[in-house]
Amino acid sequence: MMANNSEIIEYFNGKNIFLTGATGFVGKLLIDQLLRKCQPNKLYLLIRSKKGIEPDKRLEQLFQEVVYERLIKEKPDILEKVELINGDLSENDLGINETSLTTLIENVNVVIHGGATVRFDEHIKIATKINVKGTMSMIKLCHRIKKLEAFVYVSTAYSNCPYMEIKEEFYDPPLTCDELLQLTDKYSDNELEKMTEKIIGKWPNSYVFTKAVAENAVKTYATGLPVSVFRPAIIIGTLNEPIPGWIDNIYGPTGLLAGVAVGVVRVIHTDPNAKADIVPADMVASAIVAAAYKTKLMGPTNEIPIYNYVTAKENPITWSDYLENTSRIGKKMPLEKSVWKFSCTLQPNPFLFALYSFFLHFIPAALADIVLLLLNKKTGALKVFKKGGKFMKVLSYFSTRTWKFSNNNVLALWNGMNKVDKQLFNFNMQSVDWYEYFRTAVPGVRLYIFKESSDNIPIARRKYKRQSLIQTTILTLLYGFLAILLWKWTSNVYTLLKS
């Protein structure tokens, strides 16, 4: 079998792995990679209670998701290898009880710390507790683990986004990890909320800021450990594994794509020519697994390697390319749930974007709420507009700029793998055919976000044609009305000037 010649699989077989962020998007794919391709002795998953659901129930629900159908089919008994660790990144010692701590300390070989709050607008105290304190607690635990061979901290390529050129090295944030913890412990939530803008400085939100500070924690306290830092760019749906086009969230560009598909997002504050540093989620998971193996080979170090996992310089894609590809494919398979024919403009100028947004987003939302109110139905269009505007404002920081990333360590990681591992754990961004990628990504959004299979495409197409006719009629009447107003205004001005 091909897997017999895999150095990565040979390493992970029989190992005990501790993973945080298991219920997150990339975490789910890491679980699939490690269990489906490898045969670890144990996979320990840190899971907390959430919205009244206990960790054991969340673990049960996790493996009922479609992303694990292939795993369960190929290895029906593999879940016996999974062990729940009840804990919480925001608590002291990760909220893990003494029995579980002892189990981890005595048995774990590999730690992959991907757990974090990814909410861009998270309160600074909460973001600090989870992203910074949680990372410091994990480092502390790693120093106690007796058989530790590899520790990978999953950061983000935008942790140092105030710098337009980002190398595979550490950058000093305005506050150290210890200083930020002291600051957030000292002040109340309300005081911190007022201070947040001053605290994060040039960073656009609490997420990327606390990830930068968490990297400082790794630099300060993880030296001497077999450790590396992995920085993925904007993560999008899967390319191939275990399902092409799988996505479980509407964060980032996927959220904008969903809004455009439904017909409610008509203009986006984006530079069409800016580089879209997007990376498929399954390739991210493969690269993390490869980085963990490489970390083991390098051993304990004071020179911590960093991996910037970004779109290949030789295979770039712009936001204009992104919209063009998705629109071209989306028109062939529109959504039955769409409320309007989709079309979208990318506008880099903030003033023109605000103007377009007023006419294309605010006015339609206001009219929709008026109609719903008259029909005695629940309103909410303006609320959606407000929420969407906030979401778009956060994303515009990243879609109106182009960063220059160094990725020499990632290239060396790829080039150092044998042919079998390159096939099994493909993360070569140069190999991505972007048009072919979107041919699976768009149906993936239809199916996994909107729950619409290919069976309803004929119905959706007929609806799309009707929407096109209605939209054309409305726009013709609107433009005609505006032309009449303009003609009357011009006539009045001419009369005044003549008199």
Secondary structure, 3 states (H helix, E strand, C coil): CHHHHCHHHHHHCCCEEEEECCCCHHHHHHHHHHHHHCCCCEEEEEECCECCECHHHHHHHHCCCHHHHHHHHHCCCHHHHEEEEECCCCCHHHHCCHHHHHHHHHHCCEEEECCCCCCCCCCHHHHHHHHHHHHHHHHHHHHHCCCCCEEEEECCCCCCCCCCEECCCCCCCCCCHHHHHHHHHHCCHHHHHHHHHHHHCCCCCHHHHHHHHHHHHHHHHCCCCCEEEEEECEEECCCCCCCCCCCCCCCHHHHHHHHHHHCCCCEECCCCCCECCEEEHHHHHHHHHHHHHHHHHHCCCCCCCEEEECCCCCCCCEHHHHHHHHHHHHCCCCCCCCCCCCCCEECCCHHHHHHHHHHHHHHHHHHHHHHHHHCCCCCCHHHHHHHHHHHHHHHHHHHCCCCEECCHHHHHHHHCCCHHHHHHCCCCHHHCCHHHHHHHHHHHHHHHHCCCCHHHHHHHHHHHHHHHHHHHHHHHHHHHHHHHHHHHHHHHHHHHHHC
